[in-house]
Amino acid sequence: MGTTEPPYLTLDPAIEAAIYEDRAQGRKNPLAFDERAIVRRSNKAHDEATLARPAFVRDIEKIINLPAYNRYADKTQVFSFMHNDEISRRGLHVQLVSRVARGIGSLLGLNESLIEAIALGHDVGHTPFGHAGERFLNDIYHRETGNYFNHNVHSVRVLDRLYPRNISLQTLDGVLCHNGEFEQQVLRLGSTQDFETFDELVAQCHKDESTIAHLRPSTLEGCVVRVSDMIAYLGKDRQDALAIGVLDSLDTFESTYIGADNARIINNLTIDIVNHSYGKDTISLSEEAFLDLKTAKRQNYDEIYLKEGMVEGAQNVVEEMFNDMYELLRSDVQSANEDSPFYLHHIESMNRLSHSFDLNSYLEEGADMVVVDYIASMTDSYFMALYDYLFPRSQKTIMVRDFCSDLPPRE
């Protein structure tokens, strides 16, 4: 490293002793969410908690069996247009968030099943091509409707509207409020306790983009997932950047507290959060950790995210492809062209896999909304294949780095 790496932090001895004592005495954190207080839209007998399938375990199982969960596997985390099994896709990211968050939650005595449900579901509404794709789709949707697209809000729509499985309010609230782009030193609880309030908040997010920055999870478990989202990607994205050659080393990253490598970042932020949150009604970081976290995010943007794995100006081509596809699919919806992939793929899938799906009521939400649903659902490879199908004569193309791109030519 260019500077001496900070040491691995350890738990405050008094807090460590208190956690051991809590576990020995079977004491639970009184601020952990009580599963008996779970709120669902419908009180269905099938969703009643049992010893074998507790309340939030049911949410976990609902989420991992959704079609949208399967598509995590081929959605960009940071780096698009490369076939490389060593770098993260969104499916690995949500698992890493779950692992980090459950580690923190276990030490704080929180509800780990609720944490896992939020973590595994938090990105199901993400677009192909990562944050670049999200930006492209938001620009188009806002231009056409005046409303906004944000992946955390769309994740709620996927879980609660497109594939309704009666997911709990507590899980949906954590998903909505997870957005890791807004770091805070102290995460204080929100006040969403019923679906009426929650639905109003979701609607406000569509209308006013500034609402996103003020979202607060209404459980400590949701707060833990929110901060763990950042912890999980900061160091891992650096690992991926090293693996594909975007970075030569970690020497450009400066840190006085949390460290520059993935292992130290996860350990030191986890320890700092537990040391400053144990026994409190907030999830907090020390000032040193918070300032270092902000610096680490800024450095990642400068060294990694602004490049975002885009190959030879491909970002501009992909933005044009988003516009082309959006306009054509919207035209298909408006003309009720049942030979369109919108009907043959998207609607057919919804009919087959979404509970109580009604085509007429769905289309009444407007062509722009349902086309957003379809495009956001796509994996990277599905998007590229569909574009080639819809525009066979287009000269727009994306060069993908495959497994052998770095090998010399053979005669």
N, C-alpha and C positions, 0 to 999 in steps of 0.2 A: 504494500500500500504506500501511497505517497505520504501518509501520516500514520502515526502509531494507532493501531486499532484499539478502541475502547475495550475494557474487559467484559467478560460475561457477568451480568448482574445476578445476584441471588436474592431470595426473599428476605425481608426483614425478619430477624430471628423471632421477635415477639409475634409477628403475624404468622410465621410458619408454625410456631408452637400452638397458636390459637386454632389454626386449621386442623392440625393433628388432633387437638382436643375436641373440636367440633365433630370430627369423624369418629373418634373413639366413643363419644357420648351419643352419637346418632343425632346430633343437633342439625336442623336444617336452617338455611338462611331464611329469616322471616319475610324477606323481600323477594324471594324466588316466587315465580308465578305458580299459583296453586291450580293444578289441573282441574279441580272441581269447579273453578270459576270460568272455565272455557266458554266462549260464546261462539255459536254457529248461526248461520242464517236460518237453518231448519233444524228442528229437534227430531231427528230421525233415529229410530230405535237401532238401526244398523250402525250408527256412529257413536253409540253409547260406549264409554270407556269400560274396558275389562282388565283383569289382571294380566291376561296374555297380550292385549293390545290397548295400552293406555292411550289417553286422549291425543297427545301430540305424536305418538308413534303412528297413529292412524293418519295424521297429516303427512308424515314422512312417507308412508307407503303410498298415499294418494299421489304425492308429487313425483316420486321416482317411477311411477307407472304411467305418467302422462306422455303423450307423443312428443310434447315440447321438451321434455327432459332428455329423451333419446337424442334430440338434435343438438344438445350441448357438444357432443363429441366432434362435430365438424364446424363449430363456430369459432371465429378468431377470438383469442384473448387479447393479444397485442399485435402479433406479426401475421400478416396476410400473405397469400400467394406463395406459400412454400410448403412442400410436403416433407416434414421432418418430425419424426416421432419423439425427438428430444425436447421439443418446445411445447409449452402449455397451450391447450385448447380450453375453451370455457368449461368443459366438463371437469377437467382437473382443477381449475380455479375454484369452482364451488366446493369441491372436496377439501381443498386446502383451507378455504374459509371456514368450513365446518370443523376441521381438525383444530385450527388455531382457536376458534371461538369456544369449542367444547373444552379445550384445555383451560382457558381462562374461566369459563363457567364452572368447571369442576372445582377449581381452587376457591371460587367465590361462593360455592354452594348453590348455584342457580339451576334452573330447569334445563338440563342438557338436551332433552328431546325437543323442547320448543326451540332451542338454539339450532339444533340440526335441521329442523323443518324450515326455519327461516333461511338458513345458509344454503340449503340445497335448492330452494325455490327462488332465491333472490334475483337470478339472472335469466329466468325462463322467457322473459320478454325481450331479450337482447336480439339485436339485428345480426345479419351476416356482416363480416368485415369490421367487427368490434366497434370502437367509439367513432371511427370514421363513418361507418355505415349508419350509426345512430344519428350522426350529424347530418348526413345527406338526407335521410328520411325525414328528420325533423324540419329541415329547410323546405322540403317539398310540401309536407303536410301543413306547415304554418302558412306558406305562400297560398295554398289553395283554400284553407279553411279558417285561418286565424288562430287555430288551436296549436298545441305543442305536443310533440312526441318525446317522451323520456322513458328509458328502458325500465326503470324501477316502477313507474306507473303502469307501463304496458305489462310488466310481469304480473301485476295484480289483475289486469284484465284477462290474461291467459288463465290464471288460476281460478278466477271468480266468475268469469263470463263465458269465455270461449270453451273451456273444459270444466264446467262447474262440478266440483266434487265435494261441496259443502266444507271447504277449508275454513279453519277457525279464524275469527277476527284477529286473534293475537299473532298468528303466523302471517296473515295478510298485512297487518300493521307493520310488522318487522320488515317484510319485503318492501313495502312502500317507502319506508323511512331509512332504508339501508344505504342510500347513496354515498359512496365513499369519496366523492369528489369534494366534499365539504368537511374538512377536519375541524374538530373542536377539542379544546383541552378538557372541558367538562361536559359530559353528555347527561342532561337532565331529562326526566321523564316527561313525555307528552300526556295528553288527557283524553285520548280516544278510548271510550269504554263501550261504545255501541255502534252498530252498523249505520245508523242514520248519520252520525258525526263522521264516520269513516267515509261514507259515500260522498258527503259534501266536500271532504278534503280531496278526494280523488278528482272530483269534478273541477275543483279550483285549480288543481295541478294542470289539467288540460287547458284551462283558460288563461292562467297567469304563471309564466315560467318561473317567476321569482319565488313562488310558493315552495318550490323544491328545496331551496336553501334553508328554509325554516322548519322543515319536517323534523319531528322528534319522536323516536319510538316510545311507545307507552308501556313497555316492559324493560327491565334491566337486561333481559335476554336479547331483545332487539338492539339495545345499545351496544352490547358486546359484539353482536354480528356486524354492526355498522363499523366499529373500529377495527374489527378483525379483517374486514374486506381490504382495508389499506395494508394491514400487516402482512396479509397473505400475498399481495401482489408486488409490494415494493422490492423485496429482495429476489423473489422468483422471477420477476421481469428482467432483473439484471442478469440472473443466471441464463435466461433464454437469450438475452442480447449477446452474451459471451458465446453461447453455443453456436450462433449463426453468424458471428463476426461483426455485428453492429458495434460491439465494444471489444477492444483489445485487452483491457484489464479493468479492474475496479479502482485504479489509482486516481481517476478524476473525481471520485466521490469523497466528500469530506464529511466526517462525523466526529463529534466529541462525546457522544453518549450512547446512541443506539447501535452504532456500527454500520459498516457498508455492505457486508455480505449477508446472505439470506439467513444463515443460522443465527448470527448475532441479532439481527433485526427482530426475528421471531422471539428469541429468548428474552432480549432486553426489553422489548415493548410489553411482552406478556408479564414479566416480573414487575415492571414499573406500574402497569395497570392494577395488578393485584395489590401491590404495596400501597397504592393510593386510592383503592376502591373498596377494600375489605371492610365490611361492617357499615358501609355508607349507602345512601339512596341515589348515588350517581356512579357513573363509570368515568374515572378521571385519570389523567396523566400528570406527571410532574411537569413543571415549566421547562426543565431541561429536555425531557423526552418530547414534549410538544413542539418546541422550537426545532429540535433535530428532525422530527417527523416532517415538519413543513419544509425544511431544507432538503430532505431526501426526496420528497415529492417534486419539488422544483427541479432538482438535479435530474430526476428521472425524465421529466418533460424535456429538459434541454438536451439530454444525451440519448434518450430512447424514444419517447412518445411522439415527438415532432417528426421523427423519421418513420415510426410506426410500421416498419417492415415493408413499406410501399416500394415497388420495384420500378425504377426508371420512369417516374412520373405517372405511374398507374393510378394514383389517387384521382387525378383529373378524369381519367377514362372511366373509372368506376362511378364517379359522381354523375357523369353523362349517362351511363348505363342505368343508374337508379332512376333518372328522369325519364328515359326512354321506356323502361319497363312500367313505371308508375302510370304514365299517360296511356299506354296501350291497354294495360289491365283495367284501368278505370273506364276506358271506352268500352271494353268487353262487358263490364258490369252494367254500365248505363244502357247498353243495347241488348242486355240479357243474352249474350252470345254463349250458348251452352257448350260450344266446341272449344271454348277457351280453357286453358289450364286452371284458371280461377275456379271454374266449375268442376272440371274433370279431376283436379287434384285437391284444391283447398276445400271446396264444398263437399266433395265426395268423402274426404277425410273427416270433416266435421260431422257429416251425417252418420258416419260409421263409428266414430270414436267419442263424440261429445254427447253427454247425457241431455235428453230433452231438447235437442236442437230443432229450431223452427226456422226454415229458410226465409219466410216472408218477414218475420220480425227482425231477423238478422240483417237483411238487406235494407230494411227501413232505417238502419243506423247511418246509411249513406255510403255512396261508392268510395269516397275517400277513406273512411274508417275501415271498411272491409278490405280494401286493397292494402292499407297499412298492416292489417292483421296478417295478410298473406305474405307480404314481403318480409316483415319482421320475423316470420316463422322460418324463413329459409336458412339453410346452412350456406356456407361459402360456395361449396361445390354445386349445390342445387341452384343457387342464383346464377352461377356461370353457365350451367347446362341449360337452364331455362332461357337465359338471354340468347344463347346460340340458337335455340329452337324458335324463339319469337322473332329474331332478327338474323336469319341465315345469311343475308347478304351484307351485313354490317362489317365494316373494316375495323371496328373497335375490338380489341383483343387484350387479354391479360396474359403476360408471361409468368408462368409459375415455375419456381425453382423446385425441381424434383430431387429425389435422393441422390442422383448421379450427376447433378449439374456442375459439381466442382471437380469432376474427374476429367483427365485429358482424353481427347478423342482417340478412338482406336481405328486402326487401318483395316 
